[in-house]
Amino acid sequence: MFDSILIAEDQQSVNYSVQQMVKDLGISHVMYVYYCDDALLRLKVGIQEHKPFELLIADLSFEEDTREQKINTGAALIEAAKRLQPDLRVLVFSAESNPAVIRGLFEKLGINGYVRKGRTDAVDLRKAIETIYKNKKYIPYEFQQAIRTKNAHDFTLYDTMIVSQLAQGTLQKDIPTYLEQQGARASSLSSVEKRLNQIKEALGFTKNEQLVAYCKDYKII
């Protein structure tokens, strides 16, 4: 099991409950902070003292108060922490429920696990820590399908140009004109139709309306 964990959580009651759960796992060194700046400072000190933290548990939202902060969001903290300590493993513990946001944490910030705050979060946190310790990613069941679905197709700029036009109400037959104006190489109607069919097939859709709705929901466009 991990020897040292850093907890960044600004709600005192939540912070305390996470501490207790972590201690129940037999983790000897548990440090907790209420501010992102303090978390980054603790990480720096750990490295300087040759006692780096192995896991960072962080919330995404931190309430502002009278204390001025350079870093005031969990995402910014994770990004800075990863630059400082690339091998640091990160578990996000948050009330965020948007699959697109959570997917972005895995894909863009390289987090190792996500637990949503709720009724069973203590059990989920324990599972997540044990899973991450085994060098595996912990993705809650309710978000697994959304993340797998996104991985079925990687949208290119060309794709988003086409779908964005559909979302704006442009008829499919008129999209080639727009693409030609933007300097796209494949701007024929057959190219557009072929690309749309490829995307819909990869994502399991049959209609353009489904594709547009999906791209809006997951903030692709």
Residue pairs with C-beta under 8 A, 6 or more apart in sequence:
1 25
1 26
1 27
1 130
1 133
2 27
2 54
2 55
2 129
2 133
3 27
3 28
3 29
3 54
4 27
4 28
4 29
4 30
4 31
4 46
4 51
4 52
4 53
4 54
4 55
5 22
5 27
5 29
5 30
5 31
5 53
5 54
5 55
5 56
5 57
5 129
6 31
6 32
6 33
6 39
6 42
6 43
6 46
6 53
6 55
6 56
6 57
7 15
7 18
7 19
7 22
7 30
7 31
7 32
7 33
7 57
7 58
8 32
8 33
8 34
8 35
8 36
8 38
8 39
8 56
8 57
8 58
8 59
8 74
8 77
9 15
9 18
9 32
9 34
9 57
9 58
9 59
9 93
10 34
10 35
10 59
10 62
10 63
11 59
12 34
14 59
14 117
15 32
15 34
17 122
18 32
18 57
18 93
18 125
19 30
19 32
21 122
21 125
21 126
22 30
22 57
22 129
23 30
24 126
25 126
25 129
25 130
29 51
31 42
31 53
33 39
33 42
35 62
35 67
35 69
36 58
36 62
36 69
36 71
36 72
36 73
36 74
36 76
36 77
37 69
37 70
37 71
39 56
39 58
39 77
39 81
40 71
40 77
40 80
40 81
40 84
42 53
43 52
43 53
43 56
43 81
43 84
43 85
43 88
44 84
46 52
46 53
47 84
47 85
52 85
52 88
53 85
53 88
54 88
54 89
55 88
55 89
55 90
55 91
55 129
55 132
55 133
56 78
56 81
56 88
56 89
56 90
56 91
57 90
57 91
57 92
57 93
57 125
58 74
58 77
58 78
58 90
58 91
58 92
58 93
59 74
59 92
59 93
59 94
60 73
60 74
60 75
60 92
60 94
60 96
61 73
61 74
61 94
61 95
61 96
62 69
62 72
62 73
62 74
64 72
71 77
71 80
74 92
74 94
75 105
75 109
78 90
78 92
78 105
78 109
78 111
79 109
81 88
81 90
82 88
82 90
82 109
82 110
89 112
89 132
90 109
90 110
90 111
90 112
90 113
91 111
91 112
91 113
91 114
91 115
91 125
91 128
91 129
91 132
91 138
92 102
92 105
92 111
92 113
92 114
92 115
93 115
93 117
93 121
93 125
94 114
94 115
94 116
94 117
95 116
95 117
96 102
96 116
97 116
99 143
99 146
99 147
99 218
100 146
100 217
100 218
100 219
102 114
102 143
102 146
102 147
103 143
103 146
103 147
103 150
103 218
105 111
105 114
106 114
106 137
106 139
106 147
107 150
112 132
112 137
112 138
113 128
113 129
113 131
113 132
113 137
113 138
113 139
114 128
114 138
114 139
114 140
114 143
115 121
115 124
115 125
115 128
115 138
115 140
116 124
116 140
116 142
124 140
127 138
128 138
131 137
131 138
132 138
139 147
146 218
149 203
149 204
150 218
152 202
152 203
152 204
153 199
153 202
153 203
155 163
155 199
155 215
155 220
158 179
158 184
158 186
158 195
159 195
159 199
160 215
160 220
160 221
161 178
161 179
161 182
161 184
162 175
162 179
162 192
162 195
162 196
163 199
163 211
163 212
163 215
163 220
163 221
164 221
165 174
165 175
165 178
166 172
166 175
166 208
166 211
166 212
167 212
167 215
167 216
167 221
170 178
172 189
172 192
172 193
172 196
172 208
173 189
175 189
175 192
176 187
176 188
176 189
176 191
176 192
179 186
179 187
179 192
180 187
186 192
186 195
196 208
196 211
199 205
199 211
200 206
200 207
200 208
200 210
200 211
203 211
203 214
205 211
205 214
212 221
214 220
215 221
